[in-house]
Each structure stands twice: as C-alpha cells, then as structure tokens.
Amino acid sequence: MILFFYNTSCEKEYIRKNYTGTFNFTIYSYVEIDNGTYHSSTIDTFVYRGTIVYDNKKDILEISYLPGYTLNCSIDKDGKITTDISSLPAVFGGFINENEIKFSSESEFDQYAGATYTDRVIGKRH
C-alpha cells in the first residue's frame, strides 16, 4: 500500500511539474450547422493566454484556453489527455513535449439543427 501511494504521489508531482503553467493558445474554432435544408459553416481563429492547472483532489487537468471556459481532462504520465466518452465536449490529444500541447475539443448539439462545434487548439508555454 505504501508503494502504491508513493507511485501515485510521484506521478501527480511529475504531471504538475511538467504539464502545468501559463500557455499561449491559438484556437481554430469551427462551427457547422446542417439540418438538411440549411447549411452554414464558420471558422474563427482566437489567440489567448491561459493556464493549465492540475487539481490533486479531483485528479484532473484544468485547461483554461478561452476566457471563462475551462476543460476538465484526465491526463496520463505520457501527457495524453482525454475526457469521459459520455461527456461533452469530447477531448483528444495531448502534450507534444513539456512546452507544447495540441488537442481538439468536439461537441455536437441539437439533433434537429445538426450543429457541430470543434476547437483545434495549439498551446505553447509562455
């Protein structure tokens, strides 16, 4: 039991040391609406200085890459991030190295409007 606690504690410290801090994020935001008779798509680019914080109690990575918006993700020691498959938005990607993260955040809303929202995000340590 002591060995398990030690490994978990070391892994959390490794994540906190290597994958948290202030990052400059570039967000490529895609919105597509297609309900069968109407089709619209927009692409916007945003730049934002945000933060990545590790919450010990919840065992999650909190990525604030847009003002007032935070993603809660799981992270492994190799830097891969994910969300629970049943939650929205779905997040896929991870850290390229200790100074760069790339991920996509995808949501689909309203089965009648057929709206899909996708953010492709690149973050570089500030």
C-alpha positions in Angstrom: 0.0 0.0 0.0 2.8 2.4 0.7 4.4 1.7 -2.7 1.0 2.4 -4.4 0.7 5.8 -2.6 4.3 6.6 -3.5 3.8 5.8 -7.2 0.6 7.8 -7.3 2.2 10.8 -5.5 5.2 10.7 -7.8 3.1 10.6 -10.9 1.0 13.6 -9.7 4.1 15.6 -9.0 5.5 14.7 -12.4 2.3 15.9 -14.1 2.2 19.1 -12.0 5.9 19.8 -12.7 5.9 19.1 -16.5 2.4 19.9 -17.8 1.1 22.9 -15.9 1.7 26.6 -16.2 0.8 29.6 -18.4 0.4 28.9 -22.1 -0.3 31.0 -25.2 -3.1 29.2 -27.0 -4.1 29.5 -30.7 -7.7 28.2 -31.2 -9.1 27.3 -34.6 -12.9 27.2 -34.0 -15.2 25.5 -36.5 -19.0 25.7 -36.3 -21.1 23.8 -38.7 -24.9 23.7 -38.9 -26.6 21.3 -41.3 -30.3 20.4 -40.8 -30.9 19.1 -44.3 -32.2 22.3 -45.8 -29.8 24.8 -44.4 -26.0 24.6 -44.3 -23.6 27.0 -42.7 -20.1 26.8 -41.5 -17.7 29.3 -39.9 -14.1 29.3 -39.0 -12.6 31.7 -36.5 -9.1 32.0 -35.0 -8.5 33.2 -31.5 -5.3 33.8 -29.5 -5.5 33.7 -25.7 -3.0 33.4 -22.8 -4.5 30.8 -20.5 -3.4 28.3 -17.8 -3.2 24.6 -17.3 -3.6 23.6 -13.6 -3.6 20.1 -12.0 -6.3 19.5 -9.4 -4.9 17.0 -6.9 -8.3 16.3 -5.2 -10.2 15.7 -8.4 -7.2 14.2 -10.2 -7.9 16.2 -13.3 -6.1 18.7 -15.5 -8.0 22.0 -15.9 -7.2 23.7 -19.2 -8.4 27.3 -19.5 -7.8 28.1 -23.1 -10.6 30.7 -23.7 -11.8 33.5 -21.4 -14.3 32.0 -18.9 -14.0 28.5 -20.2 -12.2 25.5 -18.7 -11.9 21.9 -19.9 -11.5 19.2 -17.2 -9.5 16.4 -18.6 -7.8 13.2 -17.5 -4.1 13.0 -18.2 -1.6 10.2 -18.1 2.1 10.5 -17.3 2.9 10.5 -21.1 0.9 13.7 -21.5 -2.2 12.2 -23.3 -5.4 14.0 -22.4 -9.0 12.7 -22.6 -12.4 13.3 -21.2 -15.1 10.7 -20.3 -16.6 9.4 -23.5 -20.1 10.2 -22.2 -19.3 13.9 -21.5 -19.2 16.8 -23.9 -17.0 18.2 -25.2 -15.0 15.1 -26.2 -11.3 16.0 -26.0 -8.5 14.2 -27.8 -4.8 15.0 -27.9 -2.0 15.8 -25.6 1.4 17.2 -24.9 3.9 17.1 -27.7 6.6 17.9 -25.1 6.7 19.8 -21.8 6.3 23.1 -23.7 3.6 22.3 -26.3 0.1 20.8 -26.2 -2.2 20.0 -29.2 -5.8 18.8 -28.8 -9.2 19.0 -30.3 -12.5 19.6 -28.4 -15.6 18.4 -30.2 -19.3 18.8 -29.4 -22.5 18.1 -31.2 -25.7 19.8 -30.2 -29.3 19.7 -31.2 -30.1 16.7 -33.4 -32.6 18.8 -35.4 -30.3 21.7 -36.2 -27.3 19.4 -36.7 -24.8 21.8 -35.0 -21.2 20.7 -34.6 -18.6 22.7 -32.7 -14.9 21.8 -32.9 -11.9 23.6 -31.5 -8.4 22.7 -32.6 -6.0 24.1 -30.1 -2.3 24.6 -30.0 -0.7 25.8 -26.8 2.9 26.8 -26.2 4.4 27.5 -22.8 4.7 31.2 -22.1 
